[in-house]
Amino acid sequence: MASNRSGMQRIQSPCVGLCSTTVGDRVCRGCQRTDEEIRDWFALDADSRTQRMLALDTLRARVASRFLHVDDPACLEAQLVRHRIRFRADQPALSRAVELLRVGRTRMQDLSRYGLRRHASVAHLAPDALYAALNEALMQEASLRLTTAPTDPPV
């Protein structure tokens, strides 16, 4: 039996399995969606989901660019595959880097082996501290979306 009958597409989600909205956060620390976006995700049409995922990738890349530079996108992708970290083909490299740090921050030593380079302002930070700083900045920016993120699913 075909897994994709009638041209139906699998619904993509930015969920990374680390939902902090269940413990009261208004913005998820894992995927940076608002609690309303998470609640309404499957009611959104494909175009709306695609636009939201693009907005989240843009947010991650913008914030990550303050901390990191991707020197070798192919190396980064190879490491994501090697460590079985989920990513999308259309996902920007800096958004992918956020996922790599989230998953591997306690085991990584030399970021250049992953195609990444720290900015000079954070060169002294170990990968776990780098991720903590990046994630804090990401959550601050993501929280701003509470006032601008659409909250009603399409009818």
C-alpha positions as CSV (number, residue, x, y, z in Angstrom):
1,M,0.0,0.0,0.0
2,A,1.3,3.4,-0.9
3,S,2.0,5.7,2.0
4,N,1.0,8.8,0.1
5,R,-2.3,7.9,-1.5
6,S,-4.4,10.4,-3.5
7,G,-1.6,12.9,-3.6
8,M,-2.0,13.6,0.1
9,Q,1.1,15.1,1.7
10,R,2.4,14.5,5.1
11,I,1.7,17.6,7.3
12,Q,5.0,19.1,8.3
13,S,5.6,20.6,11.7
14,P,8.4,22.5,13.3
15,C,8.0,20.4,16.5
16,V,11.2,19.0,17.8
17,G,9.6,17.0,20.6
18,L,10.5,19.5,23.4
19,C,7.3,21.3,24.1
20,S,7.5,23.7,26.9
21,T,4.0,25.1,26.5
22,T,2.8,22.1,28.4
23,V,4.5,23.5,31.5
24,G,3.0,27.0,31.0
25,D,5.3,28.8,28.5
26,R,3.4,30.9,26.0
27,V,6.2,30.3,23.5
28,C,7.7,26.8,23.0
29,R,11.4,26.6,23.8
30,G,11.7,23.8,21.3
31,C,10.1,25.1,18.1
32,Q,9.5,28.8,19.1
33,R,5.8,28.6,18.1
34,T,3.2,30.3,20.3
35,D,0.8,28.2,22.2
36,E,-2.0,29.3,19.8
37,E,0.1,28.3,16.8
38,I,0.7,24.8,18.3
39,R,-3.0,24.4,19.2
40,D,-4.1,25.5,15.7
41,W,-1.3,23.9,13.6
42,F,-3.3,21.1,12.0
43,A,-6.3,23.4,11.2
44,L,-4.0,25.6,9.1
45,D,-3.9,25.0,5.3
46,A,-0.6,23.9,3.7
47,D,0.3,27.4,2.6
48,S,-0.2,28.9,6.0
49,R,1.9,26.2,7.6
50,T,4.6,26.8,5.0
51,Q,4.6,30.5,5.7
52,R,4.8,30.0,9.5
53,M,7.7,27.5,9.1
54,L,9.5,30.1,6.9
55,A,8.9,32.8,9.6
56,L,10.3,30.5,12.3
57,D,13.3,29.6,10.1
58,T,13.9,33.3,9.5
59,L,13.7,34.0,13.2
60,R,16.2,31.3,14.0
61,A,18.6,32.3,11.3
62,R,18.4,36.0,12.3
63,V,19.1,35.3,15.9
64,A,21.8,32.6,15.2
65,S,23.6,35.0,12.9
66,R,24.5,37.0,16.0
67,F,26.4,34.0,17.4
68,L,27.5,31.8,14.5
69,H,28.6,31.7,11.0
70,V,28.2,28.6,8.8
71,D,31.5,28.1,7.0
72,D,30.6,24.8,5.4
73,P,26.9,24.1,4.8
74,A,27.7,20.7,3.3
75,C,29.7,19.7,6.4
76,L,26.8,20.9,8.6
77,E,24.3,18.8,6.7
78,A,26.6,15.8,6.8
79,Q,26.8,16.0,10.6
80,L,23.0,16.4,10.9
81,V,22.6,13.3,8.8
82,R,25.3,11.5,10.8
83,H,23.7,12.3,14.1
84,R,20.2,11.7,12.8
85,I,19.0,15.2,13.6
86,R,15.9,16.1,11.7
87,F,16.0,19.0,9.2
88,R,14.2,20.0,6.0
89,A,15.8,20.4,2.6
90,D,14.6,24.0,2.4
91,Q,15.7,24.9,6.0
92,P,18.4,27.6,6.1
93,A,21.8,26.5,7.3
94,L,21.7,28.8,10.4
95,S,18.3,27.4,11.4
96,R,19.8,23.9,11.0
97,A,22.8,25.0,13.2
98,V,20.3,25.8,16.0
99,E,19.0,22.3,15.9
100,L,22.5,20.8,15.9
101,L,23.5,22.8,18.9
102,R,20.3,22.0,20.7
103,V,20.9,18.3,20.3
104,G,24.7,18.1,20.5
105,R,25.7,21.0,22.7
106,T,27.0,18.8,25.5
107,R,29.0,16.5,23.2
108,M,30.5,19.0,20.8
109,Q,34.0,20.4,21.2
110,D,35.3,21.8,18.0
111,L,32.5,23.6,16.0
112,S,34.6,23.7,12.9
113,R,34.1,19.9,12.6
114,Y,30.5,20.7,12.1
115,G,31.0,23.5,9.5
116,L,30.4,26.3,12.1
117,R,32.4,29.1,13.6
118,R,31.6,31.3,16.6
119,H,31.5,35.0,16.3
120,A,34.4,36.7,18.1
121,S,32.0,38.0,20.8
122,V,31.2,34.5,21.9
123,A,34.4,32.7,21.0
124,H,35.1,32.0,24.6
125,L,31.8,30.1,25.2
126,A,31.7,26.3,25.2
127,P,29.0,24.8,22.9
128,D,26.5,24.3,25.8
129,A,27.0,27.9,27.0
130,L,26.8,29.2,23.4
131,Y,23.5,27.3,23.0
132,A,22.2,28.7,26.3
133,A,23.0,32.3,25.2
134,L,21.6,31.7,21.7
135,N,18.4,30.1,23.0
136,E,17.8,32.9,25.5
137,A,18.1,35.5,22.7
138,L,15.9,33.3,20.5
139,M,13.2,33.1,23.2
140,Q,13.3,36.8,23.7
141,E,12.7,37.4,20.0
142,A,10.2,34.6,19.7
143,S,8.2,36.1,22.6
144,L,7.7,39.2,20.5
145,R,5.7,37.1,18.1
146,L,2.9,36.8,20.8
147,T,1.7,40.2,19.7
148,T,2.1,39.7,16.0
149,A,1.5,36.0,15.3
150,P,-1.9,35.1,13.8
151,T,-4.0,33.3,16.3
152,D,-7.1,32.2,14.4
153,P,-7.0,29.2,12.1
154,P,-8.6,29.7,8.7
155,V,-12.3,28.8,8.5
